[in-house]
Amino acid sequence: MTPISIKVRRHLKLLTIEFVSAGILFILSVLLFTFLANEVLIEKEDHFDIRTYQIMASFISPVKTKVAGFITFFGSGYFLVPAYALLIFYFFKRNNSRYSLWITAVALTSLLSGFLFKEIFQRPRPVLPLISGAGGHSFPSGHSLGGFTFGGLLIFLVWQSTLQTGIKWTASVLLLSFGVLIGLSRIYLRVHYASDVVGSLLLTTTWLSLSFISMRIIEKRL
């Protein structure tokens, strides 16, 4: 077998359903993120954000505000840093350095990308927030980005496990809801616009799909 045919066979082995799906997700999320950023930050289209706030306004109450404050905590560094540390330690103890390094890389780059895009776009936060202490720029939502990334990582790990398919789907729905609830809490508390949260979801999808593609390529070359 010639070197060229070996390389072709190696590339064809990469084209699994998971790999192709990740590639499609990456392209779609990049296009949608670019479109969203253009609409809300350059074209100043705010109908979606205004309408979302109007809907949220009918649900505001002291009790719901406390619940939203509790939920939003899970998108903060106070929760995510220890959670990532435990996850990394778990795989390290199981002699799975590949996952330990991958989780570390995704967590750090997700955090850095959030800061980077905030500085690039420099969108002011909404006025009259329901809680104090939210600083920095608004787009994308850092808490939502953290929640979606952590939940997405766990979904990937669940599907790599030997759990029954029904349990995998149930866990995936719950973990996706984890990120969605954090995003909704940020909108409810008026510390972010709805488009900030959608931008975080698209940015998370972009980065996780790219990370998955990169990991699979590296695995095949090792």
C-alpha positions, 0 to 999 in steps of 0.5 A: 500500500502506497503512502498516499493510499495510507493517508487517504484511508486515515482521512476516511476513518475520520469521517464518522457520523459524529465527526461530520455532525460536529463539522456541520455544527461548527459551520452553522454556529459560526455563521449564526454567531456572525449574523447575530453579532452583526444584527444586534451590535452593528445594525442595532436591531433590538426587537428580540431583546425588547420583546423578551424583556416584555415577556419576562416583566410579567413574571418578576416577583421577589421570590422568583428573583431569589430563585434566579439569583440562586440559579445564576450562581451555577454559571459563576466561577465560584461554582465552575472552578471547583466543578472543573477541578473535581472533573479533571481530578476524577479523570486524572485518578482514573489514569485518563490524562487525555480527558483531563487535558482536554477538559482543562483546555476547553475550560480555559479557552472558553473562559478566555474567549468570553473575555476576548469577545466582550472586549471586542464588542464592548456592548453596554449592559442593560440598565436597571438590573434586578441585582447588583455586582454585574460588571464588564461588558454584556456580549456574550454572557459569561455566566451563560457561556460557562453554563453551556460549556460545562453542560456540553462537556458533561453531555459529551462525557455521558455519551462516551460512557457505558450508560444505557441510551435512555439514561444518556438522553435523560442526562443530556436533556437535564444538562442542556436545561442546566445551561438554558436555566442559567441563561434565562436567569441572566435575562430575568435579572436584567444583567444581560440581553437575550441576544447575549445568551443566544450568542453564548450558546452559539459560541459554545457550540462553535468551540465545543464542536471545534474541540471535538474535531481537533481531539479526533484528529489528534487521536487518529495521528497518535 
